[in-house]
Amino acid sequence: MAFQYFLINPAALASIGMTSAHSTVTIVSAGSPQQPALFLADPAHVQVPACAHPVAHAADLFFPAREPVIPTVPVLPPAQATQPSIALSPADSLQIRGLASELAVNFAALVDTEQRPVEHTDPEPIRQVVEEWLLGRVLSQNEAVHTVMNETRLICAAIGEMVWLHDVPNFATDLIRDRVKTLSLLGHDFEHFCRFLFEEISNYISNRNTLESHFVAPYQAALEELNPLIERATESLNNVFITGRIKEGLLQKMVRRSWKDWSEFYDFAGLRVVVDRPQDITRAQDMITHILHNSEFEDDRGYTYQYRANEPDIKGPENNDRGYRGVHLDIDRVNHLGVRSEATAEIQIMTRGISRWGEIQRQLVYKSEATHSDHAESTEYSQRLEATADELKRYCRAAADFIYSCEAGIVPESIPELDHSVIDNIPDLKRRAFYHQQARKMDALMREFATQPTI
């Protein structure tokens, strides 16, 4: 067989017919409204339309001196041939190009991290191959656009994670360094680049999650021992709610928060104790400290150990600019020799109003700061969004003071108000509507506590 490359209008791809039932045509590129499609076929066995133009060295059209990574797609006989069923919108095409560019930049950084070359790796050839492959999955293999884009976002994030944490000791250090070393070799052979890259990164994500599960297992066990103790300690208080959680996505959090030190984590396990009144916070703290001091456990070897609370960390207006009020206890595990381990868990004690306030405040303040960061490159946006974030912080602090006073039995004369016009500085219409909604929730929460019976 003598195969040859051909260029053709994308709309004419379906007109290609075969003289042999066992022949196939390789769709190299499905093309676009601006670019012709490219396919590989043997003219002796395939009915090539007259509008198709033969070309030499077609691989150089989109990746100089390298063969493209292209799926082989059977072509139906002329009687059954159909037009491609999927067409990309301009917005989807733009997003795929952006994702291909992001992945290429991250992968080039990964290669540089391992090989430390004198000159940085050029991401452009990588971008071209990735873009062709992603478009091929959508246009030739009929995969859903959102599925391809979501998977690519996950792969991009994982590559960035490995680059950021390559030299940071953590529970997955060996896995990261091994994967970086393996993947950096792909820079020399792009024959099966995309498929191999996505498979390797998917395996990395699975193995990383397994390692994280093993890492947090002792903290989960501590949580299961501490929870019934806290319930017993606070059973004499009215309307106490206790919840627990284990932190997940640890490595992803380090990247999002730009952490380079594993010790930034201090509460892999957490318990939240929600009480009815401000006066109950100190009572709950004393009860918990007492029961921990007088309780013992036994490990698999028969050795005893205890959980001990460190000095309380009292949160209030003087040391918290967001308005949060509460008491935090770092809990250590102490073995039979009296040796303390690293912090095992954190117990947060707060009132019911502050707990509910925190859920809304997190949506208003944290997300407004993230929006500000997203547009930091624009001086105009940055200034406007900074003003928005400052106003939302002020409003949340005032709301916390108001709610906490109501819980203590002192209802202020007026309910704090938000300058809603600052929310209109947010360029994203959906986020703008979201913030208005959260602000209304905060106002409703304050009005609820203003009308509750005083103590």
C-alpha angles and dihedrals in degrees: 000000000000110000122197137183120244134187117215141165107271091233089059096055091096091057093069110109133188129225091202124057090216097051123107136196122217111224100211095178128002090210129216138237087278100038134049122242120253126213139171119222145150106246090207092064103026129064100234113198118240089241091064116099120211115228135185126228091009092172088072090063091078107006116027116227094355134096113241124242102243134162117237109237124191113232119221121235114266095261092057099034115126136186116261107275097214127069123180119231116226089251093053091047090051092049093050090050090050093049091048089052093048092048091048093051091048093047092048088052089050091054090048091049091058103033099031094206124194089242123039118253113262108240095195098086089047091050092053094052094045093048092050091048095049092047089048091055091053101038103032103028096035095230116164112266095226091050092053093046095047091050091048092050089053091050092048092051093048093051090049089049092055092048093049096045099037093108098028114100111234140136092282100043096118092046092050095048092047093050093045091052092049096045094046088066090063088076088078099050123037097170092110097008104135099041093046092045094052092046093049094047092047089053090048092053091050093048092044091054090050091051090049091052090053091046096053095041094095090049090050089052090050090051091053090052096044098047098068090044091056091047090054092045095054101035092109091060122087123245098000118169121193125192132171136199142178117220113248133192092035098168092044089053091053091055094045091050094041092238120166096175123074090207089073085086112082104156113048086154123038138184123194119204112193115195132188102240139021089246090061094061095076092042091052091047093053093046093050094047090050097049092046091052091052100044128087134190133195126224128214092274094053096255118137126231139175140205116237130190120228123216110307118258105220113205119204145131092290094061105021121063093191095066099248119154126195148091124265124200120196108211122210128192112233119200128216090274092055094252114146121222125209117289109298100189145348123232116204118198118193142143125268092249094051090048091055092041089054093058091057096037090055090057093047104040106028094044093045089053090050090051089051090052092049091059098036091119091067114074093200094048091043093056094045094046092045089057089049093050092048092051092048091050091050092049093048092049091051091047092052092051091049096049094044091051091050090052089052089054098257113113113197118228096246138028115239115252132212124224095235092190091076090063088062087067088074107099096208109084094204093052090046090056090045093055092048088052093050091047089054089051091053091050091050090050092053092048090050092055093042090062099042118108113275120240 
